[in-house]
């Protein structure tokens, strides 16, 4: 939790975000906004965000929850009652951004359709992240990452040719949708600077995953052929993938002929580039199994460390397949501060992932650890004009709750 440099304020300082999201895609979005300096007010109900109780708990505290809810304040409101929704309206009136991950019609059913939100706050940027989008035949379907991976085509291209489709281990569609939503919100805030009014931003898990199909989609569009599952091999380039040294595998990515020549030269078999069986990418791709065996036979004469040093010196992208304890002790990862330790009063130090975006003038920082349920209820209610007596009354009635 270091001090900001003198160059300037945090990029989203002064932006208030009302966060109605829970679980993952929405909280990931609002966490990024908070990391960039926004004041994020997490509005919770009942027992709070379900991930407070998920993952391995240490003394009843979830690192999973802590890792996605840093730089936020927590307020507990009963949104089922009119008085609770009245308090929410006051929060919305004070805000720059309202984020939810309800199904598209839920806010309207609560009395907050687009028209009313605009009446409450014409400059408000509203944002929703969901499974399938806000129109089309699947609008009312529930969606989770696994389903989005399946229906977006992502699962169909992962795995090996003879095996079943495979999911990505990470909840990738949740994370991509949250990332896109944060990007859309910052764009909408900039647009508001220009034209003076807010707008609605939407991100969907399936859409986000589809957008990342990259060359797999472009190849399908041009050929009409479904992409084959190629495991660790590249679907367009060969040789490319995992190769075996004497003591383990190395990931090697010679993505074009220039890098491939460097690679083959570095390991002493450059002549393969001129072999009529392998002198074009199309031929190499058709014979990638043969090439893989030739390369493995050559790499078997040396260790991972030896080959990685040689290949990096030759300008060939490569590296070991690292498991997480190796990743989080890697000197490059440490230099980039991709893990950070955050003190959580009452729970000790929580290690979590660091900031992937490096703003050199206004860097991300940790101002607040993940909040206890209702930790900031009194503070937030006071910020929208409720007196101490009014706050006491709404808490006594169960409309709001503090820690």
Phi, psi and omega in degrees: 000070184275166176285149176289146175292168186287350187299327183173179179283170172296145189299329179251018178300136182092353177267125177257128182244124172265119189250107178261016187268165176210167181071260195227301189297314179293309177301327177295318177300308185289331174299317179297320177297319177295319178300329180274003173113353180293150170274113183252121179253110183273111181268117184241160178231157175054237181276001177090188180306127182305332183284356169301337185244016183248162183078179177289124182264138172250113185052041177081007184246133185265119173295327178302310178298313183301324186287339181249004185227023174291161178057039178225158171250150181243132173230141179252123178230146171269101183275002176279341182255156183297323181294322177295319179292331176294321176294319178300320178299321177296319178297316180298321180297333182270356194259166170258329186221139172238122182241132174221159172233037171285166167298153193306335185258001187293315180300319179298321178295333177279356180099013181238063175284175185301320183296315181291320178300320179293325177292318180295319187205094183296339181268004184288133168266119177258146185215136181226134172242132185214189184278312192236358185104175186260003170216170185104169187289346184257012186307319187270002180285141171288152182219136171232166183308314183300318180292318179295321176298320180293312189279343180276351186093346183302315182295329184292338183258359178261141179113192182256156188306318184269357184260182180278160173302149183233143173281154167287136183298321177287152175284067195295324182288327173299312186291318179295317179298319178295320178296314178298322181295317178299319177298316180295322180296315180295325176294319180293325176294321177294319178298324178296324176301327184276313188251355171088357180224159181279180177204173180263139179238139181223143175221140181235143183300314181294317179299317180299316180294319178299320183296343182261013178288341171050229184293341176297319178289316183296324177294321177296318181298323185274331184252337185076004182263138176291138178293141175279150171283127186240013178058235181272355175281153178283141181286350182235340189233141176215144355282151184187127179148211178264131178233157191249119171274185184294334184239015177149179187274153175231132172276125182228133188231075175277088194279353176210174186298325181296312180290324178298318179297319176300316181299307183295326177294318182297328181261005171087020179228042182298336182302338180297334179296334182256359177289126183300344176282339189227018190274002171226159179297324180299317178292318180296321181296318180294334182244031187296332177297316177298313180299319180302316181294320179296318181291317178300319180299322180287317182291339180297346181277355182217168181274165174306311183302315181297310184293320181297319177297316181293317184289320176296320177298329180274358180082030180253119180297126182199166177178164177282156171278108186261139171274171193296326179294329176286319179303311188278001170244003179295133183299329178290318178297319178295318179297327180274000178053047180274004160233144177225150177253124184240125179284125177246105182310129181089347183232357180082199182272131177248124175273136181212173179290146182274199186265116181285337179261124182254104174265113191282336177269325182226072188293155172297151176208168177261115176260327183224134169288167178305134188280152167292158182297118179075016184300327187248018184304309183298314181300314184290318179298320178296327183292340178254018168102000178285136178282167178302321179292319178295321178296318178300319183292314182294329176287321179298325180278354181082009178290322177230159180219139177247164180300000000 
